[in-house]
Amino acid sequence: MAKAKAKAKNWIKGAIRRPGAFTKKAKAAGETTEQYAAAVTKPGSKAPALTKKQANLAKTLAKLRKNKKK
């Protein structure tokens, strides 16, 4: 039971495969991570699948952070 709770708590650590990679892509594009994530996930975007996955994860993590601040 304790392992299941610890595993559920640390899902973020397992989800991030290349720390800082998405931020680096956003800075290269001259945008913040939130702006870049919005641009990449728009319909018709020609971004690679990996970048789209990273953008979706960035959006999810941003929501978690905003909920924690409240």
Summary of the structure (lengths in Angstrom):
residues: 70
radius of gyration: 13.9
end to end distance: 29.2
largest distance: 45.3
contacts: 149
relative contact order: 0.12
helix: 71%
strand: 0%
